[in-house]
Amino acid sequence: MKPIKISPKCKQGWPHYISAEGQWFPCWFTSHFHRYWKRDFFVVNKEKFDITKRRIEDILSDPILRELEKKWVSGDPEKIPYKCQKFCGDNIEKG
């Protein structure tokens, strides 16, 4: 697979998003269901992003977000969350 360059909109001023269920997401794009949802980074790590169980300050300082950034930097489509690829990535089909 071709490497993907991620330019995360959430690091460029796009607002964060909190679902009605109380899950924090770096943006609303990543909150939508998609064909890879069951193995999605934000689903697999749901407890880490749950504002009903954790303070937002704790979520934003959690090492899990550094892990996400490493995935972006890797350029590896197998590691980068699907919605990050779709909305913030270059070298992939948009739409």
Secondary structure, 3 states (H helix, E strand, C coil): CCCCEECCHHHCCCCCEECCCCEEECCCHHHCCCCCHHHCHHHHCHHHHECCCCCHHHHHCCHHHHHHHHHHHHCCCCCCCHHHHHHHEECCCCC
